[in-house]
Amino acid sequence: MTAPFDLITQRWIPVVRLGGGEDEVGLAELFAEAHKIRRIAGETPPMTAALYRLVLAFLHRAYGPEYDADWGDLWKAESFDADAVGRYVNTSGASFDLFDAERPFLQCPELPEAKRSTVAKLIPDRAVGNNVTLFDHTVAGDRVELAPSTAARWLVTAHAYDPGGMKTPATKVKSSKRAPCNGFAVVLVEGRTLKETLLLNASLHDPEDPGDRAAWERPVPGAEPDKRRSGGWTDVLTWPSRRVRLFPTVRAGKTVVAEAVLSPGTELVGELPGLEKMAAYRTPLTPAGRPKPGAPMLPVRLRPVRGAWRHSVELLLVDPWNEERTRQRPVALKELATHTDRGRIPDETVYTLRMFGQQLDKNASVVEAYFEEAVPAPVALIRAQNDTDDENPVAKLVGCAIELADEAGAALRTMQREYHKEFHAMPGESIDLPYWPVLPRPFGRFLRDLNAARAAGRSERRVMDEWQRTVGSTARRVADDWAAAVAVSGRSLSALGKHQAALHKRLRSFSARFEGQIVKYLTKDDAE
């Protein structure tokens, strides 16, 4: 007989304390100690994102906040009311026991025991069946045993991030679509403590809304997959995209999970921009750089090499009301601006925007990469907008800065392509690969300095000039390093000089256009 594993009291959520120490906590301790915890930190970025989403759903069900004043009271309090967790658990009718016989947490007890196989199927970086991985050296015959705490984490992660493809059928249906969070970068506003982080990402929520319930409050799902619309935000946060059943056993006196069933679950019906609050969206652009007419907004996703900072306009800045809506930032950013307007958060505050993502292969069935990136989130920029409802000048300045970096990267690729074309050769590794990783840190400094200038009512000219110099010097340095590595002969040396001169000419042209673009968006002060 296996012992129960109560997710309220047992330690299973990995966290980093304010002092830097790592720990695991249950849900009760997490909320009681949230003001003393720095952040949640899972084994992988998708796990971290999935755990944050589950904890946010629990916060909404236990704490609300139903009204703006309720949010303000929670923000002012030193800590969460620890007793609220117990009150919620006692009245919710939910089971938080991972191994409950009738209502195991986020599982489907109807899945047939005969279909069970290795629990490694819950872990994307384990080599199981057709899931070939690069750095994992397990094979299908290896026995994988997970502690209950680890199994709970991978269970939560599977509902949010499990790849699509063939699963174990309850009866006949094998095919499953990718779990919802694979389709976008999960965006989290990160404060100084976990308490701040949770509240900064908590929208207003009515716990008495009968339609919006977390997955653990809903009836236990049947074994067969289905599809439906969401009942609300906590429903989306805990979406049951898979049917899972864990099979605990006892080894050497300890409960472990070695077997499980992972089957297709519930498909989410609806348009993502109207459902998902922890994502940013934008309308695709035409080749001319204008929003594509009639095209739906698509979620921002993280990609290799080029950083999340290049999406700062969509992530941080408000879309002017008088324009056709072409972008939508995460809801937490809009509400952060409101809290600042009401005097709860100082204008000079700079939070962190942390983004999590997972890249699948072309068949959406194998995990190729995990991503976790951070961008400064300066409050003065987040709430900046033009009182006349004209173009948002901050959005334009940040957009010009990103465009300059993109143009310089394109110019580097053009130089490389034209040089090799002259010798009828194929380019090797793209020249801009060492260019992009250099820019996130100076771009973060650019955003902080821009925030300080806006908050003080100063011209942003110095900040924009510094970014222009950074982009230009970085591009020239990358070009010089590339040229030094090219095999040099008399003819190739002449060609290198010609194409580097063309690069420098393009960079000067981009800088001149940049200076002309930003003039009308700069704050006017005595220096302007």
C-alpha positions, -999 to 999 in steps of 0.1 A, spaced: 0 0 0 15 34 -10 13 64 12 -7 95 0 12 125 -13 -6 157 -3 5 186 -26 -7 211 0 17 200 27 44 178 10 75 194 -5 74 193 -43 77 229 -58 114 239 -62 121 274 -52 150 298 -46 150 316 -13 159 353 -10 193 343 4 200 322 -27 194 288 -11 174 262 -30 144 244 -14 112 225 -21 79 236 -6 43 225 -7 15 249 -17 7 259 19 43 268 27 47 285 -6 20 310 1 30 314 38 66 320 29 61 338 -5 75 371 8 107 352 18 111 333 -15 128 348 -46 113 326 -74 101 292 -85 129 273 -104 120 240 -121 144 216 -138 136 231 -172 121 265 -183 88 248 -194 85 232 -160 91 266 -143 64 282 -164 40 254 -158 44 255 -121 40 293 -121 7 289 -140 -6 263 -115 4 284 -85 -13 315 -101 -45 294 -106 -44 284 -69 -39 320 -58 -69 331 -78 -91 303 -62 -78 310 -27 -73 347 -27 -91 363 -56 -85 392 -59 -121 400 -69 -118 438 -69 -90 463 -74 -91 473 -38 -86 436 -29 -55 436 -50 -42 467 -33 -47 451 2 -28 420 -9 0 442 -23 3 463 9 3 433 32 37 420 42 27 384 35 -2 363 23 -28 352 48 -16 316 54 -50 305 67 -66 313 34 -50 281 19 -67 259 44 -100 276 41 -100 271 4 -89 235 5 -116 226 31 -144 242 10 -133 235 -25 -142 198 -25 -110 191 -44 -84 164 -37 -48 174 -37 -35 139 -32 -14 127 -61 -24 91 -54 -61 95 -44 -80 64 -55 -110 83 -68 -97 118 -76 -59 117 -81 -46 152 -87 -48 163 -124 -52 126 -134 -78 103 -149 -83 71 -129 -104 56 -157 -73 50 -179 -68 12 -181 -40 -2 -160 -32 -26 -188 -20 4 -209 7 15 -184 43 19 -195 74 38 -183 68 71 -165 97 84 -187 70 93 -213 62 123 -191 98 136 -195 105 151 -230 143 148 -227 142 111 -220 148 88 -249 115 67 -251 100 51 -282 104 75 -312 116 104 -289 153 104 -299 173 129 -277 208 140 -281 222 141 -245 201 115 -227 216 81 -226 187 61 -213 170 35 -236 135 22 -236 145 -8 -215 159 13 -187 137 15 -156 130 51 -146 117 57 -111 105 92 -99 100 104 -64 64 116 -59 76 152 -58 93 148 -92 64 130 -107 40 158 -96 62 184 -113 63 164 -146 26 158 -144 19 196 -143 44 202 -170 29 176 -193 -5 193 -193 11 226 -203 39 215 -226 36 179 -238 44 176 -275 18 164 -300 19 131 -319 9 96 -310 0 87 -274 -12 57 -257 -49 54 -265 -75 48 -239 -94 28 -265 -88 40 -301 -77 76 -303 -39 80 -304 -33 113 -321 -29 144 -299 -22 180 -306 6 198 -289 -3 211 -254 -13 248 -253 19 264 -240 39 251 -269 23 278 -291 36 309 -274 62 324 -251 48 324 -215 55 359 -202 59 365 -164 65 399 -147 90 391 -120 92 412 -88 117 412 -60 99 383 -41 76 355 -51 47 373 -34 53 403 -56 56 382 -87 24 363 -81 5 396 -75 20 413 -105 7 385 -127 -27 382 -109 -56 397 -128 -89 404 -111 -108 371 -105 -141 362 -89 -137 329 -70 -175 326 -70 -178 325 -108 -194 291 -114 -180 288 -149 -144 294 -141 -129 266 -120 -94 251 -118 -90 216 -132 -88 200 -97 -123 214 -89 -139 200 -120 -154 165 -124 -128 139 -130 -125 136 -168 -134 104 -187 -107 84 -204 -117 94 -239 -103 127 -254 -127 156 -261 -127 193 -269 -144 223 -254 -142 261 -248 -127 274 -216 -148 285 -186 -124 312 -177 -88 321 -168 -81 295 -140 -96 269 -164 -70 279 -190 -41 280 -165 -48 244 -155 -60 231 -189 -62 192 -190 -45 187 -223 -37 151 -215 -52 122 -197 -26 109 -173 -26 82 -146 4 76 -124 11 42 -108 29 44 -75 47 15 -59 71 10 -30 108 4 -34 131 -1 -4 104 13 18 98 45 -3 70 54 -26 81 59 -62 64 62 -96 79 40 -123 48 36 -146 22 58 -161 -4 62 -189 -1 93 -210 -31 97 -234 -47 124 -255 -68 148 -234 -90 179 -239 -84 202 -269 -88 239 -262 -113 255 -286 -111 293 -293 -88 321 -305 -57 324 -284 -56 363 -280 -90 361 -263 -80 333 -240 -43 335 -230 -33 364 -208 4 354 -203 13 359 -240 20 388 -263 5 391 -298 12 409 -330 -2 411 -365 21 396 -392 39 422 -413 41 425 -451 75 426 -469 72 464 -467 70 462 -429 33 472 -425 7 451 -407 -9 426 -431 -45 436 -437 -71 412 -423 -45 389 -408 -51 376 -372 -27 385 -344 -2 357 -337 15 350 -304 52 360 -299 74 330 -297 110 326 -286 136 316 -312 172 305 -311 200 331 -314 179 363 -317 168 374 -283 134 381 -268 144 418 -265 136 422 -302 99 418 -292 100 446 -266 75 467 -284 49 439 -284 58 429 -249 60 462 -231 43 490 -249 7 501 -253 -9 501 -287 -24 536 -295 -62 536 -295 -66 554 -328 -47 528 -348 -60 496 -361 -51 471 -333 -19 454 -344 -4 441 -312 -15 431 -277 8 429 -247 3 405 -218 -25 415 -195 -2 418 -165 16 447 -182 -17 466 -187 -27 461 -151 8 470 -139 3 504 -156 -30 508 -138 -15 500 -104 13 526 -110 -13 552 -120 -30 545 -86 2 552 -67 9 516 -56 41 512 -76 67 540 -81 73 552 -117 110 546 -115 106 509 -107 122 484 -131 109 448 -129 120 419 -151 100 404 -179 109 367 -179 98 345 -209 97 308 -212 94 287 -243 98 253 -259 106 246 -296 92 214 -312 103 198 -345 84 203 -377 59 176 -367 53 192 -333 61 158 -317 97 161 -304 113 188 -282 142 205 -299 150 233 -275 140 250 -243 142 288 -238 142 312 -209 150 348 -214 147 381 -195 141 417 -206 139 447 -182 104 459 -176 107 497 -167 74 509 -153 76 544 -168 78 529 -203 50 503 -197 26 531 -188 38 556 -214 13 568 -239 5 600 -257 -24 620 -242 -35 631 -277 -39 594 -288 -14 599 -315 15 575 -321 31 563 -288 65 580 -289 81 555 -266 70 526 -288 84 544 -318 118 551 -301 121 514 -290 109 503 -324 135 524 -342 162 510 -319 152 474 -327 149 482 -364 185 496 -364 198 464 -349 179 443 -374 192 463 -403 228 460 -391 223 422 -388 210 420 -423 239 441 -436 263 416 -421 246 388 -439 246 407 -471 283 413 -469 290 376 -463 267 365 -491 281 390 -517 317 381 -508 311 343 -513 290 350 -544 320 367 -560 340 334 -556 310 312 -565 312 297 -530 285 288 -504 287 308 -471 294 288 -440 280 296 -406 260 327 -407 281 358 -399 254 373 -376 255 343 -351 281 361 -329 263 395 -334 229 388 -317 241 374 -284 261 406 -277 231 429 -278 207 418 -250 227 433 -222 232 467 -238 196 467 -249 186 461 -212 207 491 -203 191 511 -231 156 504 -217 166 513 -182 182 546 -193 152 554 -215 129 547 -185 150 571 -164 149 598 -190 112 595 -194 106 595 -157 127 627 -153 112 645 -183 146 646 -201 153 642 -238 161 606 -248 187 618 -273 218 607 -253 202 572 -248 194 568 -284 228 579 -295 245 554 -272 224 526 -286 233 537 -322 270 536 -313 266 502 -297 249 486 -327 274 501 -351 305 491 -332 292 456 -326 284 451 -363 319 464 -373 337 442 -347 318 411 -359 327 420 -395 364 424 -386 365 391 -368 348 374 -398 373 390 -423 402 379 -402 391 343 -403 386 343 -441 415 327 -460 433 356 -476 450 358 -510 456 388 -531 423 387 -548 403 378 -517 419 406 -498 408 431 -523 373 416 -523 372 417 -485 381 454 -485 354 461 -511 326 443 -492 336 457 -458 335 492 -473 300 485 -486 290 473 -451 303 505 -435 284 526 -461 252 507 -453 257 512 -416 262 550 -421 230 551 -441 211 532 -414 224 556 -388 214 586 -408 179 573 -413 177 564 -376 186 599 -366 160 613 -389 133 589 -376 137 595 -339 137 634 -339 100 638 -338 95 613 -310 121 628 -286 110 646 -254 117 683 -258 139 698 -231 165 726 -230 190 702 -247 167 697 -277 
